[in-house]
């Protein structure tokens, strides 16, 4: 089978690998669509394991079922989580699935930028989800990132009527805007450094979108009855964005850090201001199975509409172009790779 193997952001090669053989309890999935995630182009993170086949936002059709699998059959349309929790460790039992050691070590093989992938038994058990007929394959690739978004907003305590500032209007920021609007948020503000993404933010439901170089706190106060934001969601690891978040949060509000910095980056924190203003700092990544189920339902009902976020649909042979588009972060949002083309 063909795969797109990652060496670095500028070197993604089409190579041949054997089609995976499945055993008892496993599935073979024909990959129909696979999204390029912003984390796929975090070169400082990915380069350590290169070369490898990336791709974890996938949707496809089951074409092989191993002995003992009862819940799925050949022909089922599915999305599959690459990381799954054990559900029995101290962290899982306390609701901290993202830090479960099993979640950090599980994966399917070889990755979503391939014509086929093998789903191990543990991923079959708690990481494989039927796609409703109303959800296309390309929409199904959003189940994983939307689940991550859902977990983050739940941890941050988003409530109807809350004013929201989203810093960074790439795909993560736009999903946060769409979800916050679906969950009844009040005023939604968006910030970015490109006009293209600011326009996308407004199309997704942001009331106001402005360039990061502007006086962001002043803009929020102007359009929010003199107050700052109840919730700031940071979707970029840029130090300037982090500083902007601290200056834009209202008393009693929370900051959700949804994107990492590079390792060993030190961020200054004014603990006095946080203490005096009763602010909360929330960090979140990944999405447990329940949130994936919920995200699929949000897609099925159309409460979160993601089709307009797809700016490029490319065949497997064009995966290198897809990585270039995502890493440049200019006139693209979600790039979908279709491995069967």
C-alpha positions as CSV (number, residue, x, y, z in Angstrom):
1,X,0.0,0.0,0.0
2,X,1.0,3.7,-0.4
3,X,1.9,5.8,2.6
4,X,3.0,9.4,3.0
5,X,6.1,9.2,5.3
6,X,7.2,12.2,7.3
7,X,10.9,13.1,7.5
8,X,10.4,16.8,8.3
9,X,7.9,19.6,7.3
10,X,9.5,20.0,4.0
11,X,10.2,16.4,3.2
12,X,7.1,14.1,3.1
13,X,7.6,11.2,0.7
14,X,5.2,8.7,-0.9
15,X,6.5,5.2,-0.1
16,X,5.3,1.6,-0.2
17,X,4.6,-0.5,2.9
18,X,2.9,-3.9,3.3
19,X,-0.8,-3.6,4.0
20,X,-1.1,-4.4,7.7
21,X,-2.2,-7.9,8.7
22,X,-4.7,-8.1,11.5
23,X,-5.1,-10.6,14.3
24,X,-7.7,-11.5,16.8
25,X,-9.7,-8.5,18.1
26,X,-8.3,-6.1,15.5
27,X,-9.7,-4.2,12.5
28,X,-8.4,-3.3,9.1
29,X,-9.7,0.2,8.1
30,X,-9.5,1.6,4.6
31,X,-8.7,5.3,5.2
32,X,-11.0,7.5,3.2
33,X,-10.1,10.9,4.8
34,X,-7.4,12.1,7.1
35,X,-6.9,15.6,8.4
36,X,-3.6,17.3,8.9
37,X,-3.5,18.5,12.5
38,X,-1.5,21.6,13.6
39,X,0.4,19.2,15.9
40,X,1.5,17.2,12.8
41,X,3.6,20.2,11.7
42,X,5.2,20.9,15.2
43,X,8.5,19.9,13.8
44,X,10.4,20.2,17.1
45,X,8.1,17.5,18.4
46,X,7.7,15.3,15.4
47,X,11.3,15.2,14.2
48,X,12.5,13.1,17.1
49,X,10.5,10.1,15.8
50,X,11.0,10.7,12.1
51,X,10.7,9.0,9.7
52,X,7.1,7.9,10.4
53,X,3.6,7.9,9.0
54,X,1.6,10.6,10.8
55,X,-2.2,11.2,10.7
56,X,-4.5,10.8,13.6
57,X,-7.7,12.5,12.5
58,X,-9.2,9.7,10.4
59,X,-12.4,8.3,9.0
60,X,-12.8,5.2,6.8
61,X,-14.4,1.9,6.1
62,X,-13.9,-1.4,7.9
63,X,-12.6,-3.9,5.3
64,X,-11.3,-6.6,7.7
65,X,-12.5,-7.9,11.1
66,X,-10.4,-10.1,13.4
67,X,-11.7,-13.1,15.3
68,X,-13.7,-12.1,18.4
69,X,-14.8,-8.7,17.2
70,X,-18.6,-8.5,17.8
71,X,-19.5,-4.8,17.6
72,X,-18.2,-4.1,14.1
73,X,-18.5,-5.6,10.6
74,X,-17.0,-5.2,7.2
75,X,-18.6,-2.1,5.5
76,X,-19.1,-0.1,8.7
77,X,-18.2,3.6,8.4
78,X,-16.0,4.6,11.3
79,X,-13.7,7.1,12.9
80,X,-10.9,5.8,15.1
81,X,-9.1,7.4,18.0
82,X,-5.3,6.9,17.9
83,X,-4.9,7.3,21.7
84,X,-7.2,5.6,24.2
85,X,-7.2,5.5,28.0
86,X,-7.1,2.4,30.2
87,X,-10.2,3.5,32.2
88,X,-8.8,1.8,35.3
89,X,-5.8,3.7,36.5
90,X,-5.7,6.4,39.2
91,X,-5.8,9.2,36.6
92,X,-8.7,7.7,34.6
93,X,-10.7,7.0,37.7
94,X,-10.3,10.7,38.7
95,X,-11.3,12.0,35.2
96,X,-7.8,12.9,34.1
97,X,-7.8,10.6,31.0
98,X,-5.3,12.8,29.1
99,X,-2.5,11.9,31.5
100,X,-3.2,8.1,31.5
101,X,0.0,6.2,30.6
102,X,-2.0,3.9,28.4
103,X,-3.4,6.9,26.4
104,X,0.1,8.2,25.9
105,X,1.4,4.9,24.5
106,X,-1.5,3.5,22.4
107,X,-1.8,4.1,18.7
108,X,-3.1,2.6,15.5
109,X,-0.7,1.4,12.7
110,X,0.9,2.9,10.7
111,X,-0.9,6.3,10.7
112,X,-3.7,8.0,8.9
113,X,-1.7,9.1,5.9
114,X,-1.9,5.6,4.5
115,X,-4.3,3.7,2.4
116,X,-5.0,1.2,5.2
117,X,-4.4,1.0,9.0
118,X,-4.6,-1.7,11.6
119,X,-6.6,-0.9,14.7
120,X,-5.3,-2.8,17.8
121,X,-7.8,-4.5,20.2
122,X,-7.8,-1.7,22.9
123,X,-8.5,0.9,20.2
124,X,-11.3,-1.4,18.8
125,X,-12.8,-1.7,22.3
126,X,-12.9,2.0,23.3
127,X,-11.6,4.1,20.4
128,X,-13.7,3.0,17.3
129,X,-16.9,4.9,16.6
130,X,-19.6,4.4,14.0
131,X,-20.1,7.4,11.8
132,X,-23.8,8.2,11.3
133,X,-25.0,8.4,7.7
134,X,-25.4,12.2,8.2
135,X,-21.7,12.6,8.8
136,X,-19.4,12.4,5.7
137,X,-16.0,10.9,5.9
138,X,-14.3,14.3,5.7
139,X,-16.6,15.6,8.5
140,X,-15.8,12.5,10.5
141,X,-12.1,13.5,10.6
142,X,-13.3,16.4,12.9
143,X,-14.5,14.0,15.6
144,X,-11.1,13.8,17.3
145,X,-10.2,17.6,17.3
146,X,-13.8,18.5,18.2
147,X,-13.6,16.1,21.2
148,X,-10.4,17.8,22.3
149,X,-12.2,21.2,22.0
150,X,-15.2,19.9,23.9
151,X,-13.0,18.7,26.8
152,X,-11.2,22.0,27.0
153,X,-14.3,24.1,27.2
154,X,-15.9,21.8,29.7
155,X,-12.8,21.9,31.9
156,X,-12.7,25.7,31.6
157,X,-16.3,25.9,32.8
158,X,-17.9,27.6,29.8
159,X,-21.4,28.7,30.6
160,X,-24.1,30.2,28.4
161,X,-23.7,34.0,28.2
162,X,-20.0,34.0,28.9
163,X,-17.9,36.3,26.9
164,X,-15.0,34.5,25.0
165,X,-11.7,35.6,23.6
166,X,-10.0,33.2,21.2
167,X,-6.4,34.0,20.6
168,X,-5.2,32.3,17.4
169,X,-7.8,31.6,14.7
170,X,-6.4,28.6,13.0
171,X,-8.3,25.3,13.0
172,X,-8.3,24.9,16.8
173,X,-9.4,28.5,17.4
174,X,-12.2,28.2,14.8
175,X,-13.5,25.0,16.3
176,X,-13.6,26.7,19.7
177,X,-15.6,29.6,18.2
178,X,-18.0,27.2,16.5
179,X,-18.4,25.1,19.7
180,X,-18.7,28.1,22.0
181,X,-21.5,29.5,19.8
182,X,-23.3,26.1,19.8
183,X,-23.1,26.0,23.6
184,X,-24.6,29.4,24.1
185,X,-21.7,31.7,24.6
186,X,-22.3,35.5,24.7
187,X,-19.9,37.8,22.9
188,X,-17.1,36.0,21.1
189,X,-13.9,37.8,20.2
190,X,-11.2,36.5,17.9
191,X,-7.6,37.5,17.4
192,X,-5.0,36.4,14.8
193,X,-2.2,37.9,12.7
194,X,-3.6,37.2,9.3
195,X,-6.6,38.8,7.6
196,X,-7.7,35.5,6.0
197,X,-8.1,33.8,9.4
198,X,-9.8,36.8,11.0
199,X,-12.4,36.7,8.2
200,X,-12.8,32.9,8.8
201,X,-13.3,33.6,12.5
202,X,-16.2,36.0,11.7
203,X,-17.7,33.4,9.4
204,X,-17.6,30.9,12.2
205,X,-19.5,33.1,14.6
206,X,-17.1,35.6,16.2
207,X,-18.8,38.9,16.9
208,X,-15.6,40.8,16.5
209,X,-12.2,39.8,15.1
210,X,-9.1,42.0,15.3
211,X,-5.3,41.8,14.6
212,X,-3.1,40.7,17.5
213,X,-1.1,44.0,17.2
214,X,-4.1,46.0,18.2
215,X,-5.0,46.9,21.8
216,X,-7.0,43.7,22.5
217,X,-8.1,44.5,26.1
218,X,-9.4,47.9,25.0
219,X,-11.3,46.4,22.1
220,X,-13.0,43.8,24.4
221,X,-14.0,46.5,26.9
222,X,-15.5,48.6,24.1
223,X,-17.7,45.8,22.9
224,X,-18.4,44.0,26.2
225,X,-20.0,46.5,28.5
226,X,-16.6,47.7,29.9
227,X,-15.5,44.3,31.0
228,X,-12.8,41.9,29.9
229,X,-13.4,38.3,28.8
230,X,-14.9,35.7,31.1
231,X,-12.9,33.0,29.3
232,X,-9.7,33.4,27.2
233,X,-8.8,30.4,25.0
234,X,-5.2,30.5,23.8
235,X,-4.7,28.4,20.6
236,X,-1.1,29.4,19.9
237,X,2.1,28.9,21.9
238,X,3.5,32.4,21.0
239,X,4.7,34.2,24.2
240,X,3.0,37.4,23.0
241,X,-0.3,35.5,22.9
242,X,0.2,34.2,26.4
243,X,0.9,37.8,27.7
244,X,-2.2,39.0,25.8
245,X,-4.3,36.4,27.5
246,X,-3.3,37.5,31.0
247,X,-4.1,41.1,30.1
248,X,-7.5,40.2,28.6
249,X,-9.1,38.1,31.4
250,X,-11.8,39.6,33.6
251,X,-12.1,39.2,37.4
252,X,-13.2,35.7,38.2
253,X,-12.5,34.5,34.7
254,X,-10.4,31.6,33.3
255,X,-7.7,31.1,30.8
256,X,-7.6,27.9,28.8
257,X,-4.2,27.1,27.4
258,X,-5.0,24.9,24.4
259,X,-1.7,25.0,22.6
260,X,1.8,24.2,24.0
261,X,4.9,26.2,23.9
262,X,8.1,24.5,22.9
263,X,9.7,22.6,25.8
264,X,11.5,24.5,28.5
265,X,10.0,27.9,27.6
266,X,9.4,29.8,30.8
267,X,6.3,31.9,31.0
268,X,6.2,34.7,33.6
269,X,3.1,34.7,35.8
270,X,1.9,37.6,38.0
271,X,0.6,35.5,40.8
272,X,-0.6,38.5,42.8
273,X,-2.9,39.6,40.0
274,X,-4.2,36.1,39.5
275,X,-4.8,35.7,43.3
276,X,-6.4,39.1,43.6
277,X,-8.7,38.6,40.7
278,X,-9.5,35.0,41.4
279,X,-8.5,33.8,38.0
280,X,-8.1,30.2,37.0
281,X,-5.5,28.7,34.6
282,X,-6.7,25.6,32.7
283,X,-4.6,23.3,30.5
284,X,-6.1,20.7,28.3
285,X,-5.3,18.3,25.5
286,X,-6.7,15.1,24.0
287,X,-10.4,14.0,24.2
288,X,-11.6,10.9,26.1
289,X,-14.1,8.5,24.4
290,X,-17.2,10.2,25.9
291,X,-16.3,13.5,24.4
292,X,-15.7,11.8,21.0
293,X,-19.2,10.3,21.1
294,X,-20.6,13.8,22.0
295,X,-18.6,15.4,19.2
296,X,-20.0,13.0,16.6
297,X,-23.5,13.9,17.8
298,X,-22.7,17.6,17.4
299,X,-21.6,16.9,13.9
300,X,-24.6,14.7,13.1
301,X,-27.2,17.2,14.3
302,X,-25.4,20.1,12.6
303,X,-25.0,22.1,15.8
304,X,-21.3,22.4,14.8
305,X,-20.9,22.8,11.1
306,X,-17.4,22.0,9.9
307,X,-17.6,21.6,6.2
308,X,-16.7,25.2,5.5
309,X,-13.5,24.8,7.5
310,X,-12.1,22.5,4.8
311,X,-10.1,24.6,2.4
312,X,-8.1,21.9,0.7
313,X,-8.9,18.3,-0.3
314,X,-5.7,16.5,-1.6
315,X,-4.9,13.0,-2.8
316,X,-2.2,11.0,-0.9
317,X,0.4,12.0,-3.5
318,X,-0.1,15.6,-2.6
319,X,0.5,15.2,1.2
320,X,3.7,17.1,1.0
321,X,1.8,20.1,-0.4
322,X,-0.7,19.7,2.5
323,X,2.1,19.9,5.1
324,X,3.5,23.0,3.4
325,X,0.1,24.7,3.5
326,X,-0.5,23.8,7.2
327,X,3.0,24.7,8.3
328,X,2.9,28.1,6.5
329,X,-0.5,28.9,8.2
330,X,-1.6,31.4,5.5
331,X,-4.6,30.9,3.3
332,X,-5.6,27.5,4.6
333,X,-7.5,26.1,7.5
334,X,-8.2,22.4,7.4
335,X,-6.4,20.3,4.8
336,X,-7.9,16.9,4.2
337,X,-5.8,14.1,2.7
338,X,-7.9,11.4,0.8
339,X,-5.6,8.4,0.6
340,X,-7.7,6.5,-1.9
341,X,-7.1,9.2,-4.6
